[in-house]
């Protein structure tokens, strides 16, 4: 029995600081969304770089979750979490001091390393520290923190960006990191699994990095380099065929190699990056599929809405944060709902209710989007969406891990976190591509109906609006009010399309949850009996 299984009030206080550590990486992601227009203005980054400011972080994050989940089990969960917080805080300093888009993206890469240490180790600590009903409460606190902080981030980011600088959107992580390190050292107990094998699957780790990196790169750069043929190939490419099909081929080869290598190691009794054995547990397998699809859909609003509010409606960063605060309020209401009914209603049912609320909320927001929209038309949908995020996120983690043996909690939580982050990465890439591709096509079609604007000028306008992620729209008013109106209408349409696509993915996620639930598995019954014996 690990020392964290011993009754200790400190573990509940420690849970608070662990949740704040998770909030640190979640808030940072959402803060950046609100700060993006200011970053574009100051650093002059393109729309592709806008996606990479997010994706560089998410890409590394998803690629390393399995590695650090395994390392946390072997070398100490609290230790890995603390190292992650320190790495994240130091990378935040570099991000705050960045003088170019490339340096900012590089800083985000390092932040991804820190974040990949924090998330699975926090889950593993909770899974090994709390038992029975207490575990459900702990997961509800952890999950509600993700939902709530994902919405509070834009408000904090808006305030910092409006009254100080976008650089403080990263700088705020430093004092928060210091508080987290002190709190975790004082209140969180260390735990590890001494019997776990010491060698890490280096080949599996490398294959997973190549797999996720090539997949996300292809999805993001496809619209820039061309999906099949290329008019604007990268400097390192000299063929008419786009490099993107070859990138996706690399993804497929890496996936096959990763699975074959992992199964071979598993048959030999060696450690693996992905818990292939755990995938035989239906709740774990189906829960991860649902988590990935839901995470993909949940980025339909977070990515595009701040850009639309600021560049089309003319809100500043703080006003944007205040609008999105409705999402946070919905998430906090959901945490109260989960706390009140979490032990009376099946967790799977709460997850399903949450996903339905997300779908309804996203559709409400999509139907409200127009160049003349008012904030009060957007807020109700955001509230409903936030309620869904808080409900689904709080319970889905517990559902995924309910049958996972404690000794494999780090690997199980790493797998679960990877499923979420892969979904998030795909969501940013796919929905970002829908947003900017439909923006370019829609604006081109609208400007083609204005023959008084020369063709060359039309092309320049479209390129400027798309490449700037919409920040060039306000500047068009003085040059061509008609073109500015067309740009606002096209950006509204593309934002609506991205939201509706997100609703579609969320619907698929809901269908995936229909395979969850049912009678307790043999693994769960054995685990519960073992925990009762330990407590007795």
Backbone torsions as a table, in degrees:
resi	resn	phi	psi	omega
1	UNK	NA	132.0	179.6
2	UNK	-73.6	155.6	-176.4
3	UNK	-64.2	-21.7	-179.8
4	UNK	-74.2	-9.8	177.3
5	UNK	-77.1	-14.7	179.7
6	UNK	-70.2	140.6	178.7
7	UNK	-60.3	129.9	-178.7
8	UNK	-162.9	121.0	-179.7
9	UNK	-63.2	-21.8	-179.3
10	UNK	-60.9	-28.1	-176.0
11	UNK	-65.1	-28.9	178.0
12	UNK	-73.6	-37.9	174.4
13	UNK	-68.0	-39.4	176.5
14	UNK	-60.7	-35.8	177.8
15	UNK	-59.2	-36.6	179.3
16	UNK	-61.6	-47.6	-178.5
17	UNK	-70.2	-33.7	175.5
18	UNK	-64.0	-41.7	178.7
19	UNK	-65.6	-37.0	177.3
20	UNK	-65.2	-35.9	176.6
21	UNK	-61.8	-42.4	176.1
22	UNK	-64.4	-41.5	179.0
23	UNK	-59.2	-33.3	-179.2
24	UNK	-58.2	-47.1	-177.2
25	UNK	-77.2	-29.7	178.8
26	UNK	-73.5	-46.9	179.9
27	UNK	-59.7	-39.8	-178.2
28	UNK	-59.8	-41.4	-179.3
29	UNK	-63.6	-42.9	-176.9
30	UNK	-78.5	-31.0	175.1
31	UNK	-59.3	-42.8	-177.5
32	UNK	-60.9	-36.3	179.5
33	UNK	-57.1	-45.7	-178.9
34	UNK	-70.9	-33.4	-177.1
35	UNK	-79.8	-13.0	-174.1
36	UNK	-53.5	-47.9	-179.8
37	UNK	-56.7	-40.0	177.9
38	UNK	-67.6	-37.9	177.5
39	UNK	-63.9	-41.9	178.4
40	UNK	-60.1	-44.2	-179.0
41	UNK	-62.7	-44.8	-173.1
42	UNK	-80.8	-42.1	-175.6
43	UNK	-97.3	-13.1	178.0
44	UNK	67.4	37.5	-178.6
45	UNK	-80.5	155.7	-178.8
46	UNK	-88.1	173.4	179.7
47	UNK	-64.8	-34.2	176.3
48	UNK	-65.6	-41.1	176.2
49	UNK	-65.6	-32.5	175.6
50	UNK	-57.8	-46.9	177.6
51	UNK	-63.5	-38.2	-177.0
52	UNK	-73.5	-24.4	173.4
53	UNK	-59.7	-37.2	175.3
54	UNK	-81.8	-47.4	-170.9
55	UNK	-70.7	-33.3	179.2
56	UNK	-58.5	-38.6	176.9
57	UNK	-69.2	-51.7	-175.6
58	UNK	-65.4	-35.9	-179.2
59	UNK	-61.3	-52.1	179.1
60	UNK	-65.6	-41.0	179.3
61	UNK	-54.3	-54.1	-177.5
62	UNK	-66.1	-35.8	-175.8
63	UNK	-69.2	-30.0	-172.7
64	UNK	-105.5	-2.8	-177.9
65	UNK	-59.9	-43.5	-180.0
66	UNK	-62.6	-41.5	-178.7
67	UNK	-62.0	-50.5	-175.3
68	UNK	-75.9	-25.5	172.8
69	UNK	-62.9	-40.8	178.4
70	UNK	-70.2	-44.5	179.4
71	UNK	-61.9	-35.8	179.5
72	UNK	-62.6	-41.9	177.9
73	UNK	-62.5	-35.5	-171.8
74	UNK	-87.6	-37.1	-171.7
75	UNK	-114.0	1.6	177.7
76	UNK	118.5	117.9	-175.8
77	UNK	-69.9	-43.9	178.8
78	UNK	-64.6	-39.2	-179.5
79	UNK	-60.1	-47.7	-179.6
80	UNK	-63.7	-40.0	179.0
81	UNK	-61.7	-44.8	-178.7
82	UNK	-64.7	-42.5	177.9
83	UNK	-61.0	-40.3	179.2
84	UNK	-62.0	-41.6	179.5
85	UNK	-63.4	-41.7	-179.7
86	UNK	-64.9	-45.9	178.6
87	UNK	-60.9	-42.7	-179.0
88	UNK	-63.5	-43.0	-178.8
89	UNK	-66.3	-42.3	179.2
90	UNK	-65.0	-40.5	177.7
91	UNK	-65.8	-30.8	178.0
92	UNK	-65.3	-35.3	176.1
93	UNK	-62.7	-44.3	178.7
94	UNK	-62.6	-40.4	179.0
95	UNK	-63.7	-41.9	-178.6
96	UNK	-65.6	-26.4	-177.7
97	UNK	-98.1	5.0	-175.3
98	UNK	-62.7	137.8	179.3
99	UNK	-108.5	0.0	178.8
100	UNK	-151.7	164.8	178.4
101	UNK	-63.2	-37.9	-179.5
102	UNK	-64.3	-41.6	178.0
103	UNK	-66.2	-37.3	178.5
104	UNK	-64.8	-43.1	179.0
105	UNK	-63.7	-41.2	177.7
106	UNK	-62.0	-39.9	178.1
107	UNK	-64.3	-38.1	178.4
108	UNK	-65.7	-32.3	175.6
109	UNK	-60.0	-45.2	179.9
110	UNK	-67.9	-37.8	174.9
111	UNK	-57.9	-37.6	179.0
112	UNK	-61.1	-35.4	176.7
113	UNK	-62.8	-47.1	178.8
114	UNK	-62.8	-43.6	179.5
115	UNK	-62.7	-36.3	179.3
116	UNK	-68.1	-22.8	173.8
117	UNK	-78.5	-36.8	-172.2
118	UNK	-73.0	-49.9	-168.4
119	UNK	-65.0	-54.9	-178.6
120	UNK	-66.8	-33.0	179.0
121	UNK	-68.5	-34.2	177.0
122	UNK	-65.8	-43.1	177.0
123	UNK	-62.8	-42.3	-178.0
124	UNK	-66.1	-38.0	177.3
125	UNK	-61.9	-45.5	-180.0
126	UNK	-63.8	-44.1	-176.7
127	UNK	-65.2	-30.0	-178.8
128	UNK	-95.2	-13.6	-176.0
129	UNK	-94.6	-38.6	-172.7
130	UNK	-106.6	151.2	-175.2
131	UNK	-127.2	149.9	171.2
132	UNK	55.1	-131.4	-178.5
133	UNK	-64.3	-29.9	178.6
134	UNK	-62.5	-34.9	179.2
135	UNK	-64.6	-40.0	178.7
136	UNK	-62.2	-41.8	178.4
137	UNK	-64.9	-43.1	-178.9
138	UNK	-63.2	-42.9	177.9
139	UNK	-65.7	-34.5	177.7
140	UNK	-64.1	-41.5	177.6
141	UNK	-63.5	-46.5	-179.6
142	UNK	-61.5	-47.9	-177.9
143	UNK	-68.1	-38.7	178.9
144	UNK	-66.2	-31.3	176.8
145	UNK	-62.3	-42.8	178.5
146	UNK	-62.0	-49.5	-178.6
147	UNK	-63.1	-44.9	-177.8
148	UNK	-68.6	-45.2	-176.9
149	UNK	-70.8	-28.7	175.8
150	UNK	-61.7	-25.7	-179.9
151	UNK	-96.1	-31.6	178.5
152	UNK	-70.0	-30.0	-178.7
153	UNK	-52.1	-48.3	179.4
154	UNK	-60.1	-36.0	178.6
155	UNK	-66.5	-46.9	178.4
156	UNK	-62.9	-43.4	179.1
157	UNK	-64.2	-38.6	178.3
158	UNK	-63.8	-42.7	179.1
159	UNK	-64.0	-47.6	-179.2
160	UNK	-64.1	-42.6	-177.7
161	UNK	-68.6	-39.0	-176.3
162	UNK	-73.1	-44.3	-172.7
163	UNK	-100.1	-12.0	178.8
164	UNK	-128.5	-93.8	179.9
165	UNK	-164.1	156.2	175.9
166	UNK	-60.9	-21.9	-179.1
167	UNK	-64.8	-28.4	177.4
168	UNK	-73.5	-15.1	173.6
169	UNK	-63.0	-27.2	174.1
170	UNK	-96.1	-37.2	-177.3
171	UNK	-62.5	-27.7	-179.4
172	UNK	-63.1	-20.4	-178.9
173	UNK	-68.5	-23.8	-175.6
174	UNK	-68.8	-56.5	177.5
175	UNK	-62.4	-34.9	176.5
176	UNK	-63.0	-39.8	178.6
177	UNK	-62.3	-40.6	178.7
178	UNK	-62.5	-45.1	179.2
179	UNK	-60.8	-43.0	-178.7
180	UNK	-64.0	-45.8	-179.0
181	UNK	-59.1	-46.2	180.0
182	UNK	-62.7	-47.4	-177.5
183	UNK	-63.6	-42.4	-179.6
184	UNK	-67.9	-39.4	178.2
185	UNK	-62.8	-36.7	-176.2
186	UNK	-81.8	-40.6	-168.1
187	UNK	-111.5	-24.3	-177.4
188	UNK	-91.9	135.8	-179.1
189	UNK	-92.4	148.7	178.9
190	UNK	-80.8	147.7	174.0
191	UNK	-151.4	150.6	176.9
192	UNK	-157.8	170.2	176.8
193	UNK	-111.6	99.2	-174.9
194	UNK	-60.7	-27.9	-176.1
195	UNK	-81.8	-3.6	-177.2
196	UNK	-69.5	144.0	178.8
197	UNK	-60.5	145.8	-173.8
198	UNK	-84.5	-22.3	-175.0
199	UNK	-85.8	137.6	179.2
200	UNK	-96.6	144.6	179.1
201	UNK	-76.2	87.5	-176.2
202	UNK	-65.1	-43.9	-178.8
203	UNK	-63.5	-43.9	178.1
204	UNK	-61.8	-39.5	178.6
205	UNK	-63.7	-44.1	-179.8
206	UNK	-64.3	-41.7	179.1
207	UNK	-64.2	-38.2	179.6
208	UNK	-66.4	-37.5	178.5
209	UNK	-64.8	-46.0	179.0
210	UNK	-62.8	-41.5	-179.5
211	UNK	-58.8	-54.8	-175.9
212	UNK	-71.3	-37.6	-178.7
213	UNK	-64.5	-45.8	-178.8
214	UNK	-67.1	-38.0	-179.7
215	UNK	-63.4	-50.4	-177.4
216	UNK	-68.7	-39.9	177.8
217	UNK	-58.7	-45.6	-179.2
218	UNK	-62.6	-41.5	-179.0
219	UNK	-66.9	-38.0	-178.0
220	UNK	-76.1	-45.8	-171.8
221	UNK	-87.8	-4.0	-178.7
222	UNK	-58.2	-43.2	-178.6
223	UNK	-73.3	-19.8	178.6
224	UNK	-85.8	-47.3	-175.5
225	UNK	-92.7	-11.3	-177.3
226	UNK	97.1	140.5	-177.5
227	UNK	-77.2	-31.8	179.8
228	UNK	-129.4	-50.3	177.3
229	UNK	-116.3	152.2	-169.5
230	UNK	-123.5	122.6	170.6
231	UNK	-90.0	-25.7	-179.5
232	UNK	-127.9	71.7	-179.2
233	UNK	-70.7	156.8	175.1
234	UNK	-66.0	162.7	-174.9
235	UNK	-62.0	-26.3	-177.3
236	UNK	-87.6	4.7	-173.3
237	UNK	-121.3	131.1	-175.4
238	UNK	-124.1	19.1	-178.1
239	UNK	-108.3	157.2	177.8
240	UNK	-71.1	-34.9	177.6
241	UNK	-70.9	136.0	-179.8
242	UNK	-64.8	150.5	176.4
243	UNK	-72.4	-12.9	-173.6
244	UNK	-62.2	-44.8	176.5
245	UNK	-57.1	-36.2	178.6
246	UNK	-69.9	-34.3	176.8
247	UNK	-64.5	-44.1	179.1
248	UNK	-68.0	-32.2	174.9
249	UNK	-63.3	-40.1	176.1
250	UNK	-61.9	-38.6	177.0
251	UNK	-59.8	-47.0	-178.5
252	UNK	-64.3	-45.4	179.1
253	UNK	-61.6	-42.2	179.5
254	UNK	-63.6	-39.5	178.9
255	UNK	-62.7	-47.7	179.5
256	UNK	-62.3	-44.5	-179.5
257	UNK	-64.5	-39.7	-179.9
258	UNK	-62.5	-44.9	-179.4
259	UNK	-67.4	-46.9	-178.4
260	UNK	-61.6	-44.2	180.0
261	UNK	-64.5	-43.2	-179.3
262	UNK	-64.9	-42.6	178.8
263	UNK	-65.1	-36.4	178.4
264	UNK	-64.3	-45.0	179.3
265	UNK	-65.8	-38.1	-179.8
266	UNK	-63.7	-42.1	178.1
267	UNK	-64.0	-29.4	179.3
268	UNK	-85.0	1.2	180.0
269	UNK	76.3	21.4	-178.8
270	UNK	-101.7	163.4	-179.0
271	UNK	-69.8	150.3	179.3
272	UNK	-131.9	158.4	178.8
273	UNK	-71.9	-45.1	178.7
274	UNK	-100.8	136.5	-177.4
275	UNK	-77.8	78.6	-177.3
276	UNK	-60.8	-36.8	178.2
277	UNK	-64.0	-36.8	179.4
278	UNK	-67.4	-24.8	-179.9
279	UNK	-67.8	-12.7	174.6
280	UNK	-75.6	-15.4	176.3
281	UNK	-81.1	119.2	-171.6
282	UNK	-61.6	-41.5	-178.7
283	UNK	-64.4	-36.7	179.7
284	UNK	-71.1	-46.1	-178.4
285	UNK	-64.9	-53.6	-176.9
286	UNK	-68.6	-34.2	178.5
287	UNK	-65.5	-37.8	178.2
288	UNK	-68.3	-38.0	176.7
289	UNK	-61.7	-45.7	179.0
290	UNK	-63.1	-43.3	-178.4
291	UNK	-61.9	-40.2	-179.5
292	UNK	-65.9	-45.6	-178.3
293	UNK	-67.1	-42.0	179.9
294	UNK	-63.7	-42.9	179.2
295	UNK	-62.9	-35.0	177.5
296	UNK	-61.4	-45.6	-178.4
297	UNK	-71.3	-28.0	-173.6
298	UNK	-69.7	-12.4	-179.1
299	UNK	-93.5	10.0	178.1
300	UNK	-65.3	-31.6	-178.8
301	UNK	-97.8	-43.9	-172.7
302	UNK	-58.6	-35.6	-177.9
303	UNK	-78.6	-48.6	-167.2
304	UNK	-93.2	-31.4	-172.2
305	UNK	-62.6	-44.6	178.2
306	UNK	-58.9	-39.8	177.9
307	UNK	-63.1	-42.4	-178.9
308	UNK	-67.1	-44.2	-178.7
309	UNK	-60.8	-39.6	-175.2
310	UNK	-84.3	-40.7	-173.6
311	UNK	-89.0	-24.1	-179.8
312	UNK	-102.4	-50.1	-178.8
313	UNK	-84.4	-15.0	176.3
314	UNK	82.5	17.9	177.6
315	UNK	-73.3	150.8	172.1
316	UNK	-86.1	178.6	-174.0
317	UNK	-63.3	-38.6	-179.2
318	UNK	-68.1	-43.4	177.6
319	UNK	-61.9	-38.1	176.1
320	UNK	-61.5	-44.9	178.0
321	UNK	-61.3	-37.5	179.0
322	UNK	-65.5	-39.2	177.5
323	UNK	-63.3	-46.6	-176.6
324	UNK	-73.6	-12.0	175.2
325	UNK	-57.9	-26.7	176.8
326	UNK	-57.6	-33.2	177.9
327	UNK	-65.6	-41.1	178.9
328	UNK	-64.7	-42.3	179.8
329	UNK	-61.6	-42.8	177.0
330	UNK	-60.7	-39.5	179.5
331	UNK	-66.1	-40.4	179.3
332	UNK	-68.6	-36.4	174.1
333	UNK	-61.7	-39.9	179.0
334	UNK	-64.5	-37.0	178.3
335	UNK	-63.5	-37.8	175.0
336	UNK	-66.0	-38.7	177.9
337	UNK	-63.3	-45.2	-179.5
338	UNK	-65.7	-38.2	178.9
339	UNK	-67.4	-36.3	-177.5
340	UNK	-77.0	-34.6	-173.2
341	UNK	-117.1	2.1	-175.4
342	UNK	-59.1	-32.3	-179.6
343	UNK	-96.9	1.5	178.9
344	UNK	-108.9	-29.3	-179.0
345	UNK	-111.9	140.0	179.1
346	UNK	-56.8	131.9	-179.3
347	UNK	-53.9	-35.9	-179.6
348	UNK	-62.2	-38.6	179.9
349	UNK	-65.4	-39.7	177.4
350	UNK	-63.2	-40.5	176.9
351	UNK	-59.7	-45.5	-178.3
352	UNK	-65.7	-41.6	176.1
353	UNK	-60.7	-41.7	179.3
354	UNK	-62.1	-43.8	-179.3
355	UNK	-66.4	-40.4	176.6
356	UNK	-60.1	-41.9	178.2
357	UNK	-63.6	-38.5	177.1
358	UNK	-61.0	-45.7	-179.4
359	UNK	-61.1	-47.1	-180.0
360	UNK	-61.4	-44.4	-179.0
361	UNK	-63.2	-43.2	179.6
362	UNK	-63.4	-42.5	179.3
363	UNK	-64.7	-40.4	177.1
364	UNK	-59.3	-44.2	178.8
365	UNK	-64.3	-45.3	-178.6
366	UNK	-58.4	-42.1	-178.6
367	UNK	-71.5	-17.1	-178.8
368	UNK	-90.6	-12.3	-173.8
369	UNK	-76.8	124.0	173.4
370	UNK	-162.5	162.7	179.4
371	UNK	-62.8	-20.4	-178.7
372	UNK	-102.9	9.4	-175.1
373	UNK	-63.0	150.4	175.4
374	UNK	-110.0	157.4	-174.7
375	UNK	-60.6	-34.7	-176.4
376	UNK	-70.2	-15.7	175.3
377	UNK	-80.1	-25.0	-177.6
378	UNK	-87.8	-35.5	-170.8
379	UNK	-58.5	-45.5	-179.1
380	UNK	-57.9	-42.9	178.6
381	UNK	-64.0	-39.3	177.7
382	UNK	-64.2	-38.7	178.2
383	UNK	-62.2	-48.1	179.5
384	UNK	-62.0	-42.8	178.2
385	UNK	-61.7	-44.2	179.0
386	UNK	-62.4	-39.1	176.3
387	UNK	-59.7	-41.7	179.2
388	UNK	-65.8	-42.7	179.1
389	UNK	-60.7	-47.0	-179.4
390	UNK	-62.2	-41.4	-178.8
391	UNK	-68.7	-49.2	-175.6
392	UNK	-68.4	-45.1	-176.5
393	UNK	-66.0	-39.8	-176.2
394	UNK	-63.1	-35.6	-173.1
395	UNK	-101.4	-25.6	-174.1
396	UNK	-65.1	-36.7	178.2
397	UNK	-60.6	-45.8	178.5
398	UNK	-62.5	-37.7	178.8
399	UNK	-64.6	-42.7	-178.1
400	UNK	-64.4	-40.1	-172.8
401	UNK	-97.8	4.0	-172.5
402	UNK	-62.8	-28.1	-177.6
403	UNK	-108.6	6.7	-178.0
404	UNK	-81.9	127.7	176.7
405	UNK	-58.7	144.1	-177.0
406	UNK	-57.9	-38.8	-176.9
407	UNK	-66.5	-14.0	176.7
408	UNK	-112.8	20.5	-174.6
409	UNK	-65.3	-36.6	179.8
410	UNK	-65.8	-45.3	178.7
411	UNK	-67.2	-39.3	178.3
412	UNK	-65.7	-44.1	179.5
413	UNK	-68.9	-34.3	176.1
414	UNK	-63.9	-41.5	176.9
415	UNK	-63.5	-44.6	179.5
416	UNK	-63.5	-43.1	178.6
417	UNK	-65.5	-38.2	178.1
418	UNK	-62.9	-42.2	178.3
419	UNK	-58.2	-43.5	178.8
420	UNK	-64.1	-46.3	-174.5
421	UNK	-72.8	-33.2	173.0
422	UNK	-62.5	-42.5	175.9
423	UNK	-60.2	-42.8	178.7
424	UNK	-63.1	-43.8	179.7
425	UNK	-62.5	-44.0	178.0
426	UNK	-65.1	-36.6	179.1
427	UNK	-63.0	-47.0	178.7
428	UNK	-62.8	-42.2	-177.5
429	UNK	-69.9	-50.3	-175.9
430	UNK	-69.4	-49.7	-177.5
431	UNK	-71.0	-31.7	173.8
432	UNK	-65.2	-39.2	176.7
433	UNK	-64.7	-42.5	176.9
434	UNK	-60.9	-43.6	-178.6
435	UNK	-59.7	-54.4	-172.4
436	UNK	-79.8	-32.6	177.8
437	UNK	-68.4	-43.7	178.8
438	UNK	-69.8	-30.4	175.7
439	UNK	-63.4	-47.9	179.7
440	UNK	-62.7	-44.7	-178.9
441	UNK	-67.6	-42.1	-178.0
442	UNK	-67.3	-42.0	-179.8
443	UNK	-68.7	-37.6	177.5
444	UNK	-60.8	-45.0	-179.8
445	UNK	-62.9	-40.6	-179.5
446	UNK	-68.1	-43.0	-179.1
447	UNK	-70.0	-26.0	177.2
448	UNK	-64.7	-20.4	177.5
449	UNK	-85.0	5.2	179.0
450	UNK	-119.1	80.7	-178.0
451	UNK	-63.6	-19.0	179.9
452	UNK	-68.3	-17.7	176.9
453	UNK	-94.0	120.4	-178.4
454	UNK	-56.2	150.9	-177.7
455	UNK	-58.3	-42.6	-178.9
456	UNK	-62.6	-39.3	179.5
457	UNK	-68.0	-39.3	178.2
458	UNK	-58.9	-45.2	179.6
459	UNK	-62.0	-41.1	179.1
460	UNK	-63.5	-39.7	-179.4
461	UNK	-64.7	-47.2	-179.9
462	UNK	-60.5	-46.7	-179.6
463	UNK	-61.9	-41.3	-178.4
464	UNK	-65.0	-43.9	-178.0
465	UNK	-67.1	-45.1	-177.8
466	UNK	-70.1	-47.5	-176.6
467	UNK	-64.9	-28.7	-179.7
468	UNK	-91.2	5.0	-177.3
469	UNK	57.6	32.5	175.2
470	UNK	95.3	-10.3	-176.6
471	UNK	-69.7	-14.2	177.7
472	UNK	-80.6	-9.2	-175.2
473	UNK	-62.5	-49.2	-179.5
474	UNK	-56.6	-34.5	-179.4
475	UNK	-70.5	-16.5	179.6
476	UNK	-74.5	-20.5	-176.3
477	UNK	-57.4	-41.5	-178.2
478	UNK	-74.2	-30.8	-176.4
479	UNK	-84.7	-45.9	-177.5
480	UNK	-155.5	95.7	-179.8
481	UNK	-57.4	-35.1	179.4
482	UNK	-65.5	-43.2	178.7
483	UNK	-65.2	-37.8	177.7
484	UNK	-63.7	-41.9	178.0
485	UNK	-63.3	-41.1	177.5
486	UNK	-63.1	-40.3	-179.6
487	UNK	-64.7	-41.5	178.6
488	UNK	-64.7	-41.0	178.8
489	UNK	-66.0	-42.0	-179.6
490	UNK	-66.8	-40.1	179.1
491	UNK	-66.9	-37.4	176.8
492	UNK	-63.4	-44.0	178.9
493	UNK	-61.4	-45.5	-177.4
494	UNK	-67.0	-36.5	176.3
495	UNK	-64.1	-39.4	177.3
496	UNK	-64.3	-42.8	179.5
497	UNK	-61.9	-41.7	179.6
498	UNK	-63.8	-41.0	179.3
499	UNK	-65.5	-42.1	179.8
500	UNK	-67.7	-36.0	175.2
501	UNK	-63.5	-39.8	177.0
502	UNK	-61.7	-41.4	177.6
503	UNK	-60.8	-37.6	177.6
504	UNK	-63.3	-43.4	178.0
505	UNK	-66.4	-38.0	177.0
506	UNK	-62.7	-36.9	176.9
507	UNK	-62.9	-40.4	175.5
508	UNK	-63.0	-39.0	177.1
509	UNK	-62.3	-39.0	177.1
510	UNK	-62.2	-42.8	178.5
511	UNK	-61.5	-36.6	179.2
512	UNK	-65.4	-31.7	-179.4
513	UNK	-72.4	-14.7	179.9
514	UNK	-67.0	-15.9	177.4
515	UNK	-93.0	3.6	176.8
516	UNK	-93.7	167.3	175.4
517	UNK	93.3	-159.8	-177.9
518	UNK	95.1	-169.6	-177.3
519	UNK	-70.1	153.2	178.3
520	UNK	-59.1	138.2	179.9
521	UNK	-76.8	165.9	178.5
522	UNK	-62.2	-37.1	179.4
523	UNK	-62.6	-41.7	-178.1
524	UNK	-66.9	-42.3	-179.7
525	UNK	-63.1	-42.1	177.9
526	UNK	-64.3	-39.5	-179.7
527	UNK	-64.9	-44.8	-179.5
528	UNK	-64.1	-38.5	177.4
529	UNK	-65.1	-40.4	179.2
530	UNK	-64.5	-39.3	-179.8
531	UNK	-67.9	-37.3	177.5
532	UNK	-63.8	-39.8	178.0
533	UNK	-64.5	-39.2	179.0
534	UNK	-66.1	-40.7	-179.5
535	UNK	-71.0	-32.5	179.7
536	UNK	-72.3	NA	NA
